[in-house]
Amino acid sequence: MPQEAMENSSTKEKGLRERKRRETLHRIAEQGLKLFLTHGYEATTLDAIAEAAGISRRTFFYYFKSKEEILLAWQDGGFNETLRAALLEQSTKQSPLNAVKSALLELTLRFQADYKQTRVIERLMCANEALRIRHQAKYVEKEQAVFDALCQMWPQPKRQPALRIVAMMSIGALRLAIDNWNRDQGKRPIAVYLKEAFADLKSAI
């Protein structure tokens, strides 16, 4: 077989394997979430998730280290990288705080569209202390994603302490907006809560 044909065949095989991997990953996460909703997080076993997803317990651990990671996967859904990319598209002619605000507002439609699912996952993440701790850690990861992007946009070393503060305050505003949005059961668009949170933030500094 010619070298070019062999390379094309290898590329196709890798593509098929990756697609199968993503499909299996999504199926496990989807079945896990359904079982959590039906039986509760604590009562759902790894064996039950594996059986529902049509895989072995051993295969489960190839994709997730624990059932806790299933919730974390649903909670994040690639948001940190999406946020980082959205922030890097912002103009540096505005302040860092306004840049983060603009990027977050662009992403709020995603939250609004997945309101019911977001509410369910938020409730499950408060099911026990271990999950609550991991839930809090996710906000730290968001803060780091924002900080990394800001440092890329404003690379001067002397600005890093201030940029760290901006990242912390911005994610704090996001967290407050999500909390208030959940409290009101999504009666208003999350963008409204986010704008209010940033307005409160600016009035306090």
C-alpha positions in Angstrom: 0.0 0.0 0.0 1.4 3.4 -0.9 2.6 5.6 2.0 0.0 8.3 1.3 -2.8 5.7 1.3 -1.5 4.2 4.6 -1.4 7.7 6.2 -5.0 8.5 5.0 -6.2 5.1 6.4 -4.5 5.8 9.7 -6.0 9.3 10.0 -9.5 7.9 9.3 -9.0 5.2 11.9 -7.9 7.8 14.5 -10.9 9.9 13.6 -13.3 7.0 14.1 -11.7 6.1 17.4 -12.0 9.7 18.7 -15.6 9.9 17.6 -16.4 6.6 19.3 -14.6 7.9 22.4 -16.6 11.1 22.5 -19.9 9.2 22.0 -19.1 6.8 24.8 -18.1 9.6 27.1 -21.3 11.5 26.4 -23.4 8.3 26.9 -21.8 7.6 30.3 -22.4 11.2 31.4 -25.9 11.2 30.1 -26.9 7.9 31.8 -25.2 8.9 35.0 -27.1 12.1 35.2 -30.4 10.3 34.5 -29.7 7.8 37.3 -28.8 10.6 39.7 -32.1 12.3 39.1 -34.1 9.0 39.4 -32.4 7.4 42.4 -30.4 10.2 43.9 -26.6 10.8 43.8 -25.7 8.7 46.8 -27.9 5.7 45.9 -26.5 5.5 42.3 -23.6 3.1 42.0 -20.8 2.9 39.4 -22.0 -0.5 38.4 -25.5 0.9 37.7 -24.0 3.7 35.6 -21.8 1.3 33.6 -24.7 -1.1 33.0 -27.0 1.7 31.8 -24.3 3.0 29.5 -23.7 -0.5 28.1 -20.0 -0.7 29.2 -18.0 -2.6 31.8 -17.0 -1.2 35.2 -13.4 -1.3 34.0 -14.3 0.7 30.9 -16.0 3.3 33.1 -12.7 4.1 34.7 -11.1 4.8 31.4 -13.4 7.8 31.0 -14.1 8.9 34.6 -12.3 8.3 37.8 -15.5 8.5 39.9 -19.2 9.3 39.6 -18.4 12.7 41.0 -16.5 13.5 37.8 -19.7 12.9 35.8 -21.3 15.9 37.6 -18.2 18.0 37.2 -18.1 17.2 33.4 -21.8 18.4 33.1 -21.1 21.4 35.3 -18.2 22.7 33.3 -19.0 21.5 29.8 -15.9 23.3 28.4 -17.0 26.6 29.8 -13.5 27.6 31.0 -11.9 27.3 27.6 -14.9 29.0 26.0 -14.7 31.9 28.5 -10.9 32.2 27.9 -11.5 32.3 24.1 -14.3 34.9 24.4 -12.1 37.1 26.6 -9.2 37.0 24.2 -11.5 38.4 21.5 -12.2 41.5 23.5 -10.6 44.8 22.8 -7.7 46.0 25.1 -8.9 49.6 24.7 -11.4 48.9 27.5 -10.6 48.2 31.1 -9.8 44.6 32.1 -12.9 44.5 34.2 -15.1 45.7 31.3 -13.5 43.1 29.1 -14.4 40.3 31.4 -17.9 41.6 31.8 -18.4 41.8 28.0 -17.1 38.3 27.5 -19.3 36.9 30.2 -22.4 38.6 28.8 -21.7 37.0 25.5 -21.8 33.6 27.1 -25.0 34.1 29.2 -27.3 32.8 26.4 -25.7 29.4 27.0 -26.7 29.5 30.7 -30.2 30.6 29.8 -30.8 27.9 27.2 -29.7 25.2 29.6 -31.6 26.6 32.6 -33.4 23.3 33.7 -30.2 21.3 33.4 -28.1 23.9 35.2 -30.6 23.9 38.1 -30.5 20.1 38.4 -26.7 20.0 38.4 -26.5 22.9 40.9 -28.8 20.9 43.2 -26.9 17.7 42.8 -23.6 19.4 43.5 -24.9 20.4 46.9 -25.8 16.8 47.7 -22.9 16.3 50.0 -19.8 18.0 51.4 -17.3 16.5 49.0 -19.4 17.7 46.0 -19.8 21.1 47.5 -16.0 21.4 47.9 -15.5 20.4 44.3 -18.2 22.8 43.2 -16.3 25.7 44.9 -13.1 24.6 43.2 -14.7 25.0 39.8 -15.0 28.7 40.4 -11.3 28.8 41.2 -10.6 27.2 37.9 -12.8 29.8 36.1 -10.8 32.5 38.0 -7.5 31.1 36.7 -8.8 30.9 33.1 -9.8 34.6 33.3 -6.4 35.5 34.8 -4.5 33.6 32.2 -6.4 35.4 29.4 -6.0 38.8 31.0 -2.2 38.3 31.3 -2.1 37.4 27.7 -4.0 40.6 26.8 -2.0 42.8 29.1 1.4 41.0 29.4 3.2 43.7 31.5 4.4 41.8 34.7 3.7 44.8 36.9 0.0 44.5 36.0 -0.4 40.9 37.1 -1.4 41.6 40.8 -4.2 43.9 39.6 -5.3 41.5 36.9 -5.5 38.7 39.5 -7.9 40.9 41.6 -10.0 41.6 38.5 -10.2 37.9 37.8 -11.3 37.2 41.4 -13.9 40.0 41.5 -15.3 39.1 38.0 -15.9 35.4 38.9 -17.3 36.5 42.2 -19.8 38.6 40.3 -20.6 35.7 38.0 -21.2 33.4 41.0 -23.5 36.0 42.6 -25.4 36.4 39.4 -25.9 32.6 39.0 -27.0 32.3 42.7 -29.6 35.0 42.3 -30.8 33.6 39.0 -31.2 30.2 40.6 -33.0 31.7 43.6 -35.5 33.4 41.3 -35.9 30.2 39.2 -34.8 31.9 36.1 -37.6 34.5 36.0 -35.3 37.0 34.3 -32.5 36.5 31.8 -29.2 35.7 33.5 -27.6 38.7 31.7 -29.8 41.0 33.8 -28.4 39.5 37.0 -24.8 39.6 35.7 -25.2 43.3 34.8 -26.6 44.0 38.3 -23.7 42.1 39.9 -21.1 44.1 38.0 -22.9 47.3 38.8 -22.8 46.5 42.5 -19.1 45.6 42.1 -18.3 48.9 40.4 -20.2 50.9 43.0 -18.2 49.2 45.8 -14.8 50.1 44.5 
